Amino acid sequence: MTLNGLKWSLLSMDPPAVEVLHYKDGEQSSTLLQQLNKLREQNILTDVILRAGNKEIPCHRNVLVSSSPYFRAMFCNNFLETQQTRVDMKGVGPVILTSIVDYVYTGLVSINLDNVLRLMQAASMLQYGRLFEACSYFLQAQLRPDNCLSMIRLSDMMNCDSLREKAKEMAMKSFTDVSSSEDLCELSLQELMGYLDDDSLCAEEEQVFETLVAWIHHDPVSRKGTISNLFKKVRLRHLHPTYLFQFIANDPLIQSSTLCTEIIESVRRLMFSIDARSFRDLVVDFKPLWAAPRRRSYNDALVVVGGRRNNEQTSREALVFDEKTQKWQRLAKLPVRLYKASYVALHSILYVLGGLTTNTRRSHVSRTVYTLSLKTNQWRTAEPMLEPRFAHQSVSYLHFLFVLGGLGSDRQLTPSVERYNGMFNQWESVSPIPEAVLHPAVAATNQRIYMFGGQDATQNPARLIQVYHIGRNMWSKMENRTVKNVSAPAVVLDEKIYIVGGYTRRVNAYDVEANKFIICANLKERRMHHAASSLNGKLYVTGGRHINGHDVIEDTDTLECFDPKTDTWTCKGSLPYKLYDHGSLTLTCVGNNWKKSP
């Protein structure tokens, strides 16, 4: 049968299932390239020679033109190279030119530390974009804190955005390590200020100050005059007060600058004054420095510590909640077992105060103070309280800690109050509570400490609010029938004080300015001996004891969250174990330092 006959036979058949077959040979392009490379190696049909030094490489113009805009411009326009059979490749060495031609014909190239810079430079000149990015990817894999600043300079020289982005990201995330490198001292003033001014810089403000001082000392003659501009990049509000006034204020560089000393003095007046309204007295130019937000690398972490675990014994455990993974991680254990200690945070340090020791033959009431920082994940002892006590309350305000009431060494209810000054590391007695109570809800805001309810000496609920004016060292009290809580936490959120449960399901928000209570969504069950803390604008409640439907008291391991904007409760999982009479507070850390700690 002839070809025409076959075609007529096909057309006379029923319509085919597939009218058109679009065939693509996946091996055609690679096979073609392999054949072209063999022709090049045998010098068959080559029509141009690329020359670098004494090295001559025969090539096909059409292959070069197809592979690069550089060669397309060279051979497809009225340039001299169009007529030449030999083209000198100035600026490219023979080894690198060989590698690039091999890459053009095979798609393969070996990148290593010896050739990456020359290969990257040639790829940029000859406009091989994918090869250029491959070199960038290789350099990104070599990034370390001690070379990332050099890589940034290299990326600027090479105009490589992808390398610059990754190197800058490492410099920001590992700034504590980067700050000790010699490369940092070689930065220009503009470059250094760019780092210190960046919200995403992963460093504590103390580290920021030490970095700028080290940078100035690297070349003090020409850089000393920059201290004022650099100091404005330190976010003073987020410095530890002791560091600010004992180290920074006494630094010779600070003292040599009139503007810096004025800034320090303004902050000193603000922080040493109990009255937060002193902010109005700040010089206008200094207000933005004080109001600067904390850096994005700072994270708030929910920490749970101590208490009674599984209704068996006092716990030495300390846990931190990772919001991203919704999981609990263990921190270093408390040095001793403490029953009804108090727990409070001051300047991102966790304080455990007093309590009744339970891991000795004879329990005793303690006045010891233990501290924990997420930065070190190690427990230390601090200046002890003036009096031993347990079942007491503690609260922080500005740079002070206040310890209120509880049971003393004689196991009797005490109205005494003492205050710890975090800047001077000193304790002092202040005015006692008008009416001593056990297990009240306590919170501090607006220059005052508010004590709601509790239990009096006859174990009856105290329906009153007791208020301590911090600046005047005076107490006042007022009866309020709404108050009826025992063993309930209080948390300040959105300028309101939230009182959560306390042998009740009720949740009330106390508006300090209006002196009135706002009724919020109830808890699911009557709860007491639990703990609460604010985290990222929400209220988290951990553990405690609850009264079930059969009026039986049970321990719980729940983690619940209250959103004041929607007035709703949601479950966020559970603690690793049932827990009550524990501490729950929010600590701030840079990144996740606690994960790296022993």
Disulfide bonds with the S-S distance in Angstrom:
none
